[in-house]
Amino acid sequence: MSKRLGQYGLIVLIHLGVVLIWHVAIKVSEIPDYVMPTPGATLMALGEDYGWWHNTVITGMEVYGGYALAIVVGVTMALIFNWFKPVETMLMPLMVSLNMIPKVALGPLFIVWFSYGVGSNILISFSICLLPILLTMERGLKEVDPDLIDLVRTLNASRWQIFIKIQLPGALPYLFSGMKVATVLAVAGAIVGEFIASEEGLGYLMLQVQVTMDTAAMFMGVLLITLIGVLLYFFVLLLEYFVVGKTNAVN
C-alpha cells in the first residue's frame, strides 16, 4: 500500500513540476498572455461566465456515454463472433473497413441522420472507440486453452457457463487493455462531434472563445477535457485492479 501511495505521490509531483515549468518559462520569456497564458491566468478563466459546469457535464455525458455503449456492444459482438465463426468471417472485415473511415468525415453524416447534439456526439464517440474493445476482447476469448474448453464440455457445461467460468476471466486482461486505449479515443470522438456541430460542450465553448482570442479560456477548456479523460482512465485502472486483481494495474 505504501509503495502504491508513493507512486501516486510521484505522479502528482510530476504534474505539479510541469505546471511550475510552464509558469517559469512564460515569465522568463515574457510571452504575451494572448499567446500563452500563465497557469494562474488560465485558472482565473473559470471565473468568467462561460457556463463551465454545464459544458463540462455535457462533454462528460458524451464521452462516458459513448464509452459505455462501446463496451457493451464490443463485448457482445466479440462473444457472438467467438460463438458463431461464420458471423465473424462475414462481419469482422466489414467492421475493420468501417473503422478506417475518418470520423471527421462521418461527423456531418451523423448530424444529417441523427441531428446535432449530445446523442449524435455519443454515437461519434462510440464509433471511434468500439474497435479496440472488440478486437482485444475477441483476442482474449481466443487465448483460452482449447483443451480446457473441451474438458468442461465433456462435463456437459453450457456455452454460457464456459464463457462465465473460463473464457471471461482469461479475457479480462485483454479487455482492460482495449478499454484503456478506448478512453483516449472516446474523448477525441466527443470533441470531434462538438467541433463539427454543437451548441454546448467544451469543444463548442473553445470555438466560441477562439473568436475573442481568449487564450486562457481555451487552455482551461483543454484542461477540463483532459480531466474528463484522466478520470475515465483512472476509473478503468481501479476497475481493473479490483476485478482482475492485478498488483501492477497502474502500469
Secondary structure, DSSP 8 states (H G I E B T S, - for coil): -HHHHHHHHHHHHHHHHHHHHHHHHHHHHT--TTTS--HHHHHHGGGSSS-HHHHHHHHHHHHHHHHHHHHHHHHHHHHHHHH-HHHHHHHHHHHHHHHTS-HHHHHHHHHHHH-SSHHHHHHHHHHHHHHHHHHHHHHHHHTS-HHHHHHHHHTT--HHHHIIIIIHHHHHHHHHHHHHHHHHHHHHHHHHHHHHS-SSSHHHHHHHHHHTT-HHHHHHHHHHHHHHHHHHHHHHHHHHHHHH--TTTT-
